[in-house]
Amino acid sequence: MTTGPALNREGEDAWLRFKQHLEWCDEFALVFLFSDQPAIISILRERLAAIYRARITGLEIPLPQTPDELLEDLLPRLLSPFQYQQALNAPIWLDLTRTPSGLSGDGASVWREAGLQFLARLNEQREPLRRVLTKPLILVLPLADKARVKALAPDLWAIRHFSLETSRWLAPAELAEPAHPPAPSPSISPTPRPPWCRSGGACGTREAPSTAPCSPAGAPSMP
């Protein structure tokens, strides 16, 4: 039987932390995912999508094709979603490491800079964003741009609920099974609500304390 790429032990442990921070979020939660590993991004996206397919909402994945679409169309859509999107309330996975297929060379550089401009504009609209979105927003960003992202969007960085930096987490090809099982299928109950989440469904902080209720904190979770 052919299997897709799997994560090694370190990657599976990181996935479990990532999943636990998002699995019980039913309100706004901002997540930063920094990566230079397209295969790892794909694994995390597909596992997360499987969880939300089981909950009917699905995972919303905007795919702007040009810098103009990213800068002029996407932000208004985030701040004024369609009625059906508000009702569905699907978490949003926005991958800015992905260069649209029609762009290459100088176009790819323009796209990368447009992504940083988008974050700067999103930073200016952080309060309207928090009022409108009642679901997680996962920003997938180039690892090489981490310092620039923190400088361009300090207010977004300050209100993040979780951040994760990927590494070379692919398991050797000869390993058929991952160190931990993948995301649950629709017939499997989700992971029990972790103790740091409020009973009402509020999301966890970046680091999971053993007793205190969770809320955004200002101290960075990564160097």
Secondary structure as the mmCIF struct_conf table of DSSP 4:
data_model
#
loop_
_struct_conf.conf_type_id
_struct_conf.id
_struct_conf.beg_label_comp_id
_struct_conf.beg_label_asym_id
_struct_conf.beg_label_seq_id
_struct_conf.end_label_comp_id
_struct_conf.end_label_asym_id
_struct_conf.end_label_seq_id
STRN STRN1 LEU A 7 LEU A 7
HELX_RH_AL_P HELX_RH_AL_P1 ARG A 9 GLU A 23
TURN_TY1_P TURN_TY1_P1 TRP A 24 TRP A 24
BEND BEND1 GLU A 27 GLU A 27
STRN STRN2 ALA A 29 SER A 35
BEND BEND2 ASP A 36 ASP A 36
HELX_RH_AL_P HELX_RH_AL_P2 PRO A 38 ALA A 54
TURN_TY1_P TURN_TY1_P2 ARG A 55 ARG A 55
BEND BEND3 ILE A 56 THR A 57
STRN STRN3 GLU A 60 GLU A 60
BEND BEND4 THR A 66 THR A 66
HELX_RH_AL_P HELX_RH_AL_P3 PRO A 67 ASP A 68
HELX_RH_PI_P HELX_RH_PI_P1 GLU A 69 LEU A 74
HELX_RH_AL_P HELX_RH_AL_P4 LEU A 75 LEU A 79
BEND BEND5 SER A 80 SER A 80
HELX_RH_AL_P HELX_RH_AL_P5 GLN A 83 LEU A 88
STRN STRN4 ILE A 92 ASP A 95
BEND BEND6 LEU A 96 THR A 97
HELX_LH_PP_P HELX_LH_PP_P1 ARG A 98 PRO A 100
TURN_TY1_P TURN_TY1_P3 SER A 101 GLY A 102
TURN_TY1_P TURN_TY1_P4 GLY A 105 GLY A 105
HELX_RH_AL_P HELX_RH_AL_P6 ASP A 106 GLU A 124
TURN_TY1_P TURN_TY1_P5 GLN A 125 GLN A 125
HELX_RH_AL_P HELX_RH_AL_P7 ARG A 126 VAL A 132
BEND BEND7 LYS A 135 LYS A 135
STRN STRN5 PRO A 136 PRO A 142
HELX_RH_3T_P HELX_RH_3T_P1 LEU A 143 ASP A 145
HELX_RH_AL_P HELX_RH_AL_P8 LYS A 146 LEU A 152
HELX_RH_AL_P HELX_RH_AL_P9 PRO A 154 ALA A 158
TURN_TY1_P TURN_TY1_P6 ILE A 159 ILE A 159
BEND BEND8 HIS A 161 HIS A 161
STRN STRN6 PHE A 162 GLU A 165
BEND BEND9 ARG A 168 ARG A 168
STRN STRN7 LEU A 170 LEU A 170
HELX_LH_PP_P HELX_LH_PP_P2 ALA A 171 PRO A 172
TURN_TY1_P TURN_TY1_P7 ALA A 173 GLU A 174
BEND BEND10 GLU A 177 GLU A 177
BEND BEND11 ALA A 179 HIS A 180
BEND BEND12 ALA A 183 ALA A 183
HELX_LH_PP_P HELX_LH_PP_P3 PRO A 184 SER A 185
TURN_TY1_P TURN_TY1_P8 PRO A 186 SER A 187
BEND BEND13 ILE A 188 ILE A 188
HELX_LH_PP_P HELX_LH_PP_P4 SER A 189 PRO A 194
TURN_TY1_P TURN_TY1_P9 PRO A 195 TRP A 196
BEND BEND14 CYS A 197 CYS A 197
TURN_TY1_P TURN_TY1_P10 SER A 199 GLY A 200
HELX_LH_PP_P HELX_LH_PP_P5 ALA A 202 GLY A 204
BEND BEND15 ARG A 206 GLU A 207
BEND BEND16 SER A 210 ALA A 212
HELX_LH_PP_P HELX_LH_PP_P6 PRO A 213 CYS A 214
BEND BEND17 GLY A 218 ALA A 219
BEND BEND18 SER A 221 SER A 221
#
